[in-house]
Amino acid sequence: MSNTTTTVDFMQVVNDRHAVKKYDSSVKISKAELTELIETATKAPSAWNLQHWKFVVIDDQAQKEKLLPIAYGQQQVVEASAVIAVLGDLEANKNAETIFGGAVQAGQLPQEVKDMIVGQIEGAYKSPQVARDSAVLNGSLAAMQLMLAAKAKGYDTCAMGGYDAVKFAEAFKVPSRYIPLMLISVGKAATPARASFRFPAADTIIWNQF
């Protein structure tokens, strides 16, 4: 992890982050920096702390070219420094033993509490719908955190849902345990992002009930 420290105002990061589709292709982000961004992303919350995410980092130009038609020709795929595919874990329940077993060994959790929690998780994961919803929900939390971390480091991003997830899984040999959630381009903007219309917060809030 880099020893550099980035100090920025959080609200500025949130307000300045916009989807960028034109990148300076001469800018390369090091594997160390990409790893640091993902380390920050993995601080996101997740149900039962199961950490329902995996990241396929595509920074090799030939691999980006392979991805281009799968992403329907979106040029940010080949112009950005990297594309990060965020995957959701359909079998995140398998993480429970490591996560909670470690807490027991460290004296942070009684064995009986650990067994109860793992039982709850296994019961929930008998439902394929729960497994899928959890993969999408929790993986998306990490994806948003990744984009904010990138902006805080001075990089730009674009979350892409427009791609063929089945072909992506085939081309990049994604195990069936994981489902592709989105692609995120990361790099330096070549041109400023286009301003986007946002509904006023008052139009989106329902106080207490409909």
Order of alpha helices (4+ residues) and beta strands (2+ residues): alpha-alpha-beta-alpha-alpha-beta-alpha-alpha-alpha-beta-alpha-beta-alpha
